[in-house]
Amino acid sequence: MKNLSGNQKLARVNLAVNEYFKSASGEEVKKTQWFTLTFWNAKAELALAQIKKGTQLTIEGRLQTGSYEAKDGSKRFTTDIVVSELIVKEMTLTN
């Protein structure tokens, strides 16, 4: 978490979303897409305290696009989700 001027707090969390499907040949395929979640202020503190690898989340937010120049000089594009609502789902283990 970063502390910014004006007592603002910023946290960024990488989120993996897995999709499972069968290819045309019938082979099971796993496709993973990565997103960056951006949290501000109280939500940043909540995210830092409650989100760990494997945590199931429900989020609402808006998309924010950007770009940057990579080390190799190429232009890269980003899409972040600026989170406005966060629900951390508790996992229940059953036999």
Secondary structure, DSSP 8 states (H G I E B T S, - for coil): -EE-GGG-EEEEEEEEEEEEEE-TTS-EEEEEEEEEEEEETHHHHHHHHH--TT-EEEEEEEEEEEEEE-TTS-EEEEEEEEEEEEEEE------
